[in-house]
Amino acid sequence: MVLGWILLSTFFVSIISLAGVLTIAIKDELLHKIIFCFIGFSAGALIGSAFLHILPESLEKTNSTAVFYYLILGLTLFFLLERYLHWRHCHDKDCQVHAFTYLNLFGEAFHNFIDGIAIAASFIISVKLGIATTLAIILHEIPKELGNFGVLIYGGFSRGRALFYNFISALMAIIGALIGYFIADFAHGFSNFIMPMTAGGFIYIAASDLIPEIHKEKDQKRATLAFISFLFGVVFMALAKILLKD
């Protein structure tokens, strides 16, 4: 019964990754005009998620020095991944798909994996807590997935391809949930280092890729809107931290 709740909840959370379908009715020209708002919000949400949610929770669970080592390891890992992906996908002058799109998917896969572990652990304690945790995750997943969709479109993906890869990344929540259910003790220890590594990846993507892309925008109005969207992303995660506090 508990496993059924876990699988149903994580599958529903994964479906949220298709939120980008809401933009299908928007014409390409208009979509590209507002895409920086998605980019800005996603950058702010990543920063807010790393510093306001993941790192504080990691510091509560394990030694503080270890957390920052894992954070640096995450930053380093994503740096190496970007160098490889840049060489693999962007070695020509005309790069059709930017490397940060793959980094974004990789980082989201980590994040969704942790979400799955959290959902499983909550349902093991009680169904009521599991439902509350699932709703909390959905609350921040909807705008975050819209932002991720915008990142992939901006990076060169078609809408269909962006939706497909975003959904595949989201399915990592189910894998995380299964690990959390069948190997509860291992999953708890695993999250102690995977969470700060994920935070390092989020910080790297936001600071090294998304924010510099916003700086490339020459139109002051669009750049300002992107910055405001960035602030909204940070504020949203801050409000989520306050409202979802136990």
C-alpha positions, -999 to +999 in steps of 0.1 A: +000+000+000+028+024+010+048+015-022+017+023-042+014+057-027+051+064-033+049+054-070+017+073-076+031+104-060+065+104-078+048+097-111+025+126-106+055+148-097+072+136-129+042+146-150+047+182-137+078+182-160+054+186-189+043+220-177+061+234-207+032+222-228+014+253-216+036+274-239+027+255-271-001+280-278+025+308-278+040+317-312+077+312-316+084+349-320+066+358-288+081+329-269+117+340-277+108+376-266+098+364-231+123+335-229+147+356-207+120+358-181+121+320-179+159+320-178+159+346-150+133+328-129+152+295-133+185+311-123+169+327-092+151+295-083+183+275-086+202+299-063+173+300-039+170+262-038+207+257-032+212+283-005+178+283+012+168+247+010+194+221+001+225+235+019+207+244+052+191+209+053+225+193+045+241+212+073+215+199+098+222+163+088+260+161+086+293+177+095+295+213+082+330+209+067+320+178+048+290+196+033+313+223+018+337+197+005+308+180-013+296+214-025+330+221-041+330+186-055+296+193-071+309+226-086+340+208-100+319+179-114+297+203-133+327+223-145+342+191-159+309+180-174+305+214-192+340+212-206+333+177-220+298+186-233+312+219-248+338+199-267+314+171-276+285+193-287+300+227-294+334+222-310+321+238-342+317+276-345+280+273-350+267+254-320+231+245-324+226+232-288+244+249-259+262+227-234+243+242-204+211+226-216+226+192-208+240+204-175+205+217-166+190+183-174+218+165-154+213+188-124+175+184-126+180+146-126+199+148-094+173+171-079+144+149-089+163+119-075+165+136-041+128+145-044+120+108-049+140+099-018+123+126+003+088+114-009+096+077-001+110+086+034+079+107+042+055+079+032+074+054+052+068+076+083+031+082+075+008+086+045-003+120+057+033+132+058+040+117+024+011+136+009+022+168+025+057+163+012+044+156-023+023+187-023+053+208-012+074+194-040+047+201-066+044+237-053+080+245-063+081+221-093+055+239-115+073+272-119+107+256-118+097+232-147+085+262-167+118+278-161+137+246-171+116+244-203+126+280-211+163+271-205+162+242-229+143+262-256+168+290-253+197+265-255+185+252-288+160+224-281+128+222-300+096+223-279+089+186-284+125+176-276+126+199-245+094+183-232+107+147-238+141+152-221+126+172-193+102+143-186+130+117-188+149+137-163+119+139-140+115+101-140+146+100-118+122+108-089+108+073-093+142+057-092+151+078-061+118+068-045+124+031-051+159+033-035+143+053-006+117+026-001+138-006-005+171+006+010+160+032+035+192+033+056+215+035+026+194+062+010+196+084+041+234+082+041+235+087+003+215+119+005+241+134+029+266+139+001+244+139-030+224+169-017+253+194-013+267+181-046+234+189-062+235+224-046+270+229-061+256+219-095+227+243-092+250+272-082+273+264-111+245+264-137+230+296-124+262+316-120+283+302-148+257+297-175+223+313-170+233+347-155+260+353-182+234+345-209+212+373-194+242+397-195+245+391-233+211+407-238+215+441-253+179+452-250+178+470-216+141+463-211+143+426-216+175+424-194+156+443-167+127+419-169+150+390-167+166+404-135+132+410-120+123+374-129+156+363-112+145+381-080+111+365-082+128+331-084+148+338-053+118+352-034+096+323-044+121+298-029+124+320+002+086+321+006+084+284+001+110+280+029+089+301+052+055+286+043+067+250+043+085+252+076+076+225+101 
